[in-house]
């Protein structure tokens, strides 16, 4: 085949391909795409509670440290760690022997000062009568008066010494200043503690009635709430509660009657039965988090541990209401880099992209700009269509569902928190600790009752076990109550304590 023949064949082939390609292209262009079917809803306008949740943390209304105010040996711990104790309950006992001696010394010094006061008073009275008769000099009279006044001052000093000794003796009994949960001991029984330094720290206590819940509201939400309240779009409280919005009246109003209150959502999804009231609202914004700190107070009348200090929960503000809010489901909003979009379906069933401004609450969006009541919008599948495309519309019902708070309150069936606490406490063994009391001696063994025995002997069965002597016992001797240190081994020739 020559070059001309090959070139002519190639041109003919390209012409044939171009013909078929133009035919295929023309056939494809004339084919029409099917109209997509979409679901749509009608935009709803109605009042809606403004329920927005915030993360929060529980705290005790009082969290204090229990410290020793005098030094000495820690003799006993008289409470169970982690139990609820009332104010005035003794928690610890510090060895008080030296403080009793100090009190006796102070009382003796007071008695001496009072005796000296009486003596100088008699002298002064005698000098006063003699001075009236000019029987003594003015100098002797003045000396007697000065001695009497000095004795009176010494009595006051001695009385102050007695009071100081009584106070120090009272400090050996460490009592609970508040009612609450006593924590774990920081110093073991038998330790030497001092009033100053870390050794004086004994434990902590937390008051759980009332409880505080700390949370923060984002500044942007507060601005929207304030702007909506000023414009009338957001109403706080019912009409008969408007007078209680005043700060003074609000603080005096119980939480259940307050125009706006706080609910706590527990980790199991239930709502804490007590309502809380906001008692603190920070006046300045936290520049690091762009939020305002808030604190709510919750009553805990049964000292229940459904809420515990340090626990993380969620809170919800209740009482604010959006008036005539424009509502759409969350599935009807498309989030893009330029903002939120909703696909509106016009009268010709054509999709129109509409920019909107809205905020999410639960599974709905509250639209503040871009839509009006009665608009038809796509409710789902927004990524399947494009703006300007004609669709086949199927209308669906959109109903705003609101959860009844009464349905979410703590269930009272089954084992409640209070019953669980009682069951645990009844199953716990007391864990109080006490050093053996060696001061109870010199009582005859025959007259000593079981109640008068040292605590160490009754608490430790091993202390009552003795070693049998191989030799015959000698003539019985009078026995005395022995201390806990030598109660386990009797003296040679004496019968064992366990044989009494």
ZAMARGU-4260 file (C-alpha; in steps of 0.2 Angstrom, whole numbers, plus 5000, padded with zeros to 4 digits):
<rodrens>
0) 5000/5000/5000 | 5007/5017/4995 | 5007/5032/5006 | 4993/5040/4997 | 4982/5025/4999
5) 4986/5024/5018 | 4982/5042/5021 | 4965/5041/5012 | 4960/5026/5022 | 4964/5035/5039
10) 4954/5050/5033 | 4939/5039/5029 | 4940/5031/5046 | 4941/5047/5056 | 4926/5054/5046
15) 4916/5038/5050 | 4920/5040/5069 | 4915/5058/5069 | 4898/5053/5061 | 4895/5040/5074
20) 4901/5051/5088 | 4889/5066/5083 | 4875/5054/5082 | 4878/5047/5100 | 4880/5064/5107
25) 4864/5070/5100 | 4855/5055/5106 | 4862/5058/5124 | 4857/5076/5124 | 4839/5073/5120
30) 4837/5060/5135 | 4828/5068/5150 | 4832/5064/5169 | 4819/5058/5180 | 4811/5070/5193
35) 4817/5066/5210 | 4805/5063/5224 | 4808/5072/5241 | 4799/5074/5257 | 4794/5091/5263
40) 4786/5099/5278 | 4778/5116/5282 | 4787/5128/5293 | 4779/5129/5310 | 4777/5144/5321
45) 4772/5142/5339 | 4778/5146/5357 | 4793/5135/5363 | 4802/5134/5380 | 4819/5140/5379
50) 4828/5124/5386 | 4847/5125/5384 | 4858/5113/5394 | 4875/5117/5401 | 4889/5106/5409
55) 4890/5109/5427 | 4899/5102/5443 | 4891/5099/5460 | 4899/5107/5476 | 4895/5107/5494
60) 4888/5123/5501 | 4902/5121/5515 | 4918/5112/5512 | 4929/5114/5528 | 4945/5106/5535
65) 4945/5099/5553 | 4961/5104/5562 | 4968/5101/5579 | 4969/5116/5590 | 4980/5108/5603
70) 4994/5096/5602 | 4996/5078/5608 | 4994/5060/5604 | 4978/5056/5594 | 4969/5044/5605
75) 4954/5039/5596 | 4943/5042/5580 | 4925/5041/5585 | 4916/5042/5568 | 4915/5030/5553
80) 4924/5038/5538 | 4912/5044/5525 | 4897/5044/5536 | 4885/5058/5539 | 4887/5067/5556
85) 4877/5081/5564 | 4885/5097/5571 | 4893/5094/5588 | 4897/5076/5586 | 4914/5071/5593
90) 4925/5066/5579 | 4942/5063/5587 | 4950/5062/5605 | 4967/5069/5609 | 4976/5063/5624
95) 4970/5075/5638 | 4980/5070/5653 | 4992/5085/5652 | 4978/5097/5649 | 4969/5090/5664
100) 4984/5093/5675 | 4986/5111/5668 | 4968/5114/5673 | 4971/5108/5690 | 4986/5119/5692
105) 4977/5134/5685 | 4963/5131/5698 | 4975/5129/5712 | 4983/5146/5707 | 4966/5154/5707
110) 4963/5147/5724 | 4979/5155/5730 | 4975/5171/5722 | 4958/5171/5730 | 4965/5167/5747
115) 4978/5181/5745 | 4964/5193/5740 | 4954/5189/5756 | 4969/5191/5767 | 4973/5208/5759
120) 4955/5213/5760 | 4955/5210/5779 | 4971/5220/5781 | 4964/5234/5771 | 4948/5234/5781
125) 4957/5235/5797 | 4969/5249/5791 | 4954/5259/5785 | 4946/5259/5803 | 4963/5263/5811
130) 4966/5277/5798 | 4949/5285/5803 | 4956/5286/5821 | 4973/5291/5815 | 4980/5276/5823
135) 4991/5271/5808 | 5000/5282/5796 | 4994/5286/5778 | 5009/5276/5771 | 5003/5260/5780
140) 4985/5263/5774 | 4991/5266/5756 | 5001/5250/5756 | 4987/5240/5762 | 4976/5247/5749
145) 4989/5243/5735 | 4991/5226/5741 | 4972/5223/5741 | 4971/5230/5723 | 4985/5219/5717
150) 4977/5204/5725 | 4961/5208/5715 | 4971/5209/5699 | 4980/5193/5702 | 4963/5184/5705
155) 4957/5190/5687 | 4974/5184/5680 | 4971/5167/5688 | 4953/5166/5682 | 4959/5169/5665
160) 4972/5155/5667 | 4958/5143/5672 | 4948/5148/5657 | 4963/5146/5645 | 4966/5128/5653
165) 4947/5124/5651 | 4947/5129/5633 | 4963/5119/5629 | 4955/5104/5638 | 4939/5106/5628
170) 4950/5107/5612 | 4955/5089/5615 | 4938/5084/5610 | 4937/5088/5591 | 4919/5090/5586
175) 4910/5093/5570 | 4907/5111/5567 | 4893/5108/5554 | 4882/5094/5549 | 4888/5084/5533
180) 4899/5070/5527 | 4915/5067/5536 | 4930/5062/5525 | 4944/5050/5527 | 4956/5053/5542
185) 4972/5062/5538 | 4981/5056/5554 | 4980/5039/5561 | 4976/5035/5579 | 4992/5035/5589
190) 5001/5049/5579 | 5008/5064/5587 | 4999/5080/5581 | 5002/5098/5584 | 4991/5113/5582
195) 5002/5121/5569 | 5009/5112/5553 | 5002/5099/5542 | 5001/5086/5557 | 4986/5096/5564
200) 4975/5092/5548 | 4963/5078/5554 | 4950/5077/5540 | 4937/5086/5530 | 4919/5089/5530
205) 4906/5094/5517 | 4889/5101/5520 | 4877/5093/5507 | 4861/5102/5512 | 4860/5114/5502
210) 4871/5109/5487 | 4878/5121/5475 | 4879/5118/5456 | 4892/5128/5446 | 4890/5131/5427
215) 4894/5144/5414 | 4883/5152/5401 | 4891/5157/5384 | 4891/5176/5382 | 4883/5175/5365
220) 4868/5165/5372 | 4867/5178/5386 | 4867/5192/5373 | 4853/5183/5363 | 4843/5180/5379
225) 4844/5198/5385 | 4841/5205/5367 | 4826/5193/5365 | 4819/5198/5382 | 4821/5217/5378
230) 4812/5215/5361 | 4798/5204/5368 | 4803/5189/5358 | 4808/5179/5374 | 4797/5180/5389
235) 4803/5174/5407 | 4791/5167/5419 | 4772/5167/5418 | 4762/5183/5419 | 4759/5181/5438
240) 4778/5179/5441 | 4784/5195/5432 | 4785/5205/5449 | 4797/5191/5455 | 4810/5195/5442
245) 4816/5209/5454 | 4832/5203/5462 | 4826/5206/5480 | 4810/5197/5477 | 4818/5183/5467
250) 4830/5179/5481 | 4815/5177/5493 | 4805/5166/5482 | 4806/5147/5484 | 4814/5138/5469
255) 4797/5130/5464 | 4789/5147/5463 | 4803/5156/5454 | 4800/5163/5437 | 4816/5155/5431
260) 4824/5140/5439 | 4837/5126/5436 | 4835/5108/5433 | 4849/5095/5435 | 4850/5081/5423
265) 4859/5066/5431 | 4870/5054/5421 | 4856/5041/5420 | 4845/5054/5411 | 4833/5057/5425
270) 4830/5074/5433 | 4834/5078/5451 | 4818/5080/5460 | 4823/5096/5468 | 4822/5113/5458
275) 4837/5125/5460 | 4838/5143/5460 | 4851/5154/5453 | 4860/5163/5468 | 4875/5170/5459
280) 4878/5178/5442 | 4895/5184/5438 | 4896/5203/5434 | 4911/5201/5422 | 4915/5189/5408
285) 4928/5176/5408 | 4940/5182/5394 | 4947/5164/5392 | 4931/5155/5389 | 4919/5170/5384
290) 4906/5164/5397 | 4898/5170/5413 | 4899/5160/5428 | 4883/5156/5437 | 4879/5146/5453
295) 4862/5137/5458 | 4857/5131/5475 | 4848/5115/5477 | 4839/5109/5493 | 4844/5091/5499
300) 4832/5089/5514 | 4835/5070/5516 | 4854/5072/5514 | 4852/5060/5499 | 4868/5056/5489
305) 4860/5057/5472 | 4870/5072/5470 | 4888/5072/5477 | 4901/5086/5478 | 4913/5085/5463
310) 4900/5076/5452 | 4899/5082/5434 | 4881/5084/5428 | 4871/5094/5416 | 4859/5108/5420
315) 4844/5116/5411 | 4837/5133/5413 | 4818/5132/5414 | 4806/5147/5413 | 4811/5156/5397
320) 4799/5155/5382 | 4801/5159/5364 | 4786/5168/5358 | 4780/5164/5340 | 4796/5154/5336
325) 4799/5148/5318 | 4803/5130/5320 | 4810/5117/5308 | 4818/5100/5311 | 4837/5098/5312
330) 4837/5087/5296 | 4830/5101/5286 | 4846/5112/5288 | 4862/5110/5277 | 4878/5117/5285
335) 4890/5124/5273 | 4906/5135/5273 | 4895/5150/5270 | 4883/5146/5283 | 4866/5137/5286
340) 4855/5133/5271 | 4837/5127/5269 | 4829/5121/5253 | 4813/5130/5250 | 4801/5122/5237
345) 4791/5136/5228 | 4774/5135/5219 | 4782/5127/5204 | 4790/5113/5215 | 4807/5120/5211
350) 4821/5119/5224 | 4827/5136/5230 | 4842/5138/5242 | 4838/5150/5256 | 4851/5156/5268
355) 4845/5156/5286 | 4850/5160/5304 | 4845/5148/5318 | 4850/5140/5334 | 4849/5122/5338
360) 4838/5116/5353 | 4836/5097/5355 | 4832/5090/5338 | 4825/5107/5331 | 4831/5123/5324
365) 4824/5140/5330 | 4825/5151/5315 | 4828/5169/5318 | 4830/5175/5300 | 4827/5167/5282
370) 4810/5158/5284 | 4792/5162/5288 | 4777/5152/5294 | 4769/5142/5280 | 4785/5140/5269
375) 4788/5123/5262 | 4805/5116/5264 | 4814/5099/5261 | 4814/5089/5278 | 4828/5077/5273
380) 4840/5071/5259 | 4846/5089/5255 | 4862/5082/5247 | 4852/5072/5234 | 4846/5088/5224
385) 4853/5104/5218 | 4845/5122/5218 | 4834/5125/5203 | 4830/5107/5201 | 4811/5102/5199
390) 4806/5089/5212 | 4791/5078/5216 | 4785/5083/5233 | 4777/5072/5246 | 4771/5082/5261
395) 4775/5076/5279 | 4768/5081/5296 | 4780/5090/5307 | 4774/5091/5325 | 4784/5099/5339
400) 4786/5087/5353 | 4790/5093/5371 | 4796/5081/5384 | 4786/5082/5400 | 4798/5085/5415
405) 4787/5075/5426 | 4791/5059/5416 | 4809/5061/5418 | 4810/5064/5437 | 4819/5051/5448
410) 4809/5035/5448 | 4804/5029/5465 | 4801/5011/5461 | 4814/4998/5465 | 4828/5003/5476
415) 4830/5022/5479 | 4846/5030/5483 | 4841/5032/5501 | 4837/5014/5503 | 4853/5009/5495
420) 4863/5020/5507 | 4853/5012/5522 | 4858/4995/5515 | 4876/4999/5513 | 4877/5007/5531
425) 4869/4992/5539 | 4881/4981/5530 | 4896/4991/5536 | 4906/4987/5551 | 4910/5002/5562
430) 4928/5007/5559 | 4931/5019/5574 | 4948/5017/5582 | 4954/5020/5599 | 4970/5018/5609
435) 4969/5006/5624 | 4965/5015/5640 | 4978/5012/5653 | 4971/5023/5667 | 4958/5011/5673
440) 4968/5002/5686 | 4967/4998/5705 | 4950/4990/5704 | 4948/4973/5712 | 4945/4959/5699
445) 4931/4952/5709 | 4921/4968/5708 | 4926/4973/5691 | 4911/4971/5679 | 4912/4967/5660
450) 4908/4985/5657 | 4923/4991/5667 | 4936/4981/5658 | 4947/4990/5646 | 4941/4992/5628
455) 4957/4983/5622 | 4953/4967/5632 | 4935/4966/5626 | 4940/4970/5608 | 4954/4958/5606
460) 4950/4940/5610 | 4968/4935/5609 | 4972/4946/5624 | 4961/4934/5634 | 4971/4919/5629
465) 4984/4914/5642 | 4998/4901/5643 | 4995/4887/5655 | 5008/4885/5668 | 5014/4867/5671
470) 5017/4869/5689 | 5003/4868/5702 | 4995/4885/5706 | 5000/4893/5722 | 4989/4900/5735
475) 4977/4912/5726 | 4982/4930/5728 | 4970/4946/5727 | 4970/4951/5709 | 4969/4969/5701
480) 4963/4974/5684 | 4978/4973/5673 | 4981/4985/5659 | 4979/4980/5641 | 4998/4978/5639
485) 5000/4964/5651 | 4982/4956/5651 | 4987/4942/5640 | 5001/4934/5652 | 4996/4933/5670
490) 5009/4934/5684 | 5018/4918/5689 | 5008/4908/5702 | 4992/4917/5698 | 4977/4909/5689
495) 4974/4915/5671 | 4962/4930/5668 | 4952/4919/5657 | 4948/4907/5671 | 4938/4920/5681
</rodrens>
